[in-house]
Amino acid sequence: MAEPLHVLVVDDETDLANVVAGYLRREGFTVELAHDGPGAVAKARAQPPDLVVLDIMLPGFDGIEVARQLRGFTDAYIIMLTAKDEEVDKVVGLSVGADDYLVKPFSPRELIARVRAMLRRPRTGPAVPQTSTTVRFADVVVDLESRQVTRAGEPVPLTRTEFDLLAALAERPRAAFTRRQLLDAAWGEGWYGDEHVVDVHIAHVRDKLGDDAATPRYIRTVRGVGYGLAGR
């Protein structure tokens, strides 16, 4: 029998953290709590989580710094929580490697649905059919088996979500993808939430590839649709 998945809930609002933990435990997850930035990083090192529910506003250091440090030693899924419905919180949180976000106040059932959808995502490869182990476009090589990307022979450090989006685009190089199609490929079918989360991750992939949205070499914006590879 498989061991239950481990979730780390990080929030300095102890009542909210306990409510979230209770819902997760009833769903069969093992749950650990942390209430500040340093404690969250220490607990993640001691017992690596499968997923982290992470508030942005924390004592010690904030959730953005927690996410940045976590990405140095774990590829656990990260859902950021923010008390403000401000784009800057979402963009900064996602740019350091978070996979999704929720704005407070939120329904615990919505969080559980997000968690379930996220944990259905493949942990070892993109959710699109593979025809070969590597895909090449321009001077970029995407290795689907090792989940490595190089540009002009130099490694490009992508997060899991960033890799899944680029792999989806690369495997159908002539296609124009809607945001919904990219969500299905990278987040898994059944995910719901703001589809523009794709835009933030695509912008981060472009930045790491040294691409320019105005004159794209690698990823083009398809107006009224979504995204595709450039020059194919």
Secondary structure as UniProt FT lines:
FT   STRAND          6..10
FT   HELIX           14..26
FT   TURN            27..28
FT   STRAND          30..34
FT   HELIX           37..46
FT   STRAND          51..55
FT   HELIX           63..70
FT   TURN            71..73
FT   STRAND          77..82
FT   HELIX           87..95
FT   TURN            96..97
FT   STRAND          100..103
FT   HELIX           108..119
FT   STRAND          134..137
FT   TURN            138..139
FT   STRAND          140..143
FT   TURN            144..147
FT   STRAND          148..151
FT   TURN            152..153
FT   STRAND          154..155
FT   HELIX           160..171
FT   TURN            173..174
FT   STRAND          177..178
FT   HELIX           179..186
FT   TURN            189..190
FT   TURN            195..196
FT   HELIX           197..209
FT   STRAND          219..222
FT   TURN            223..225
FT   STRAND          226..229
FT   TURN            230..231
//
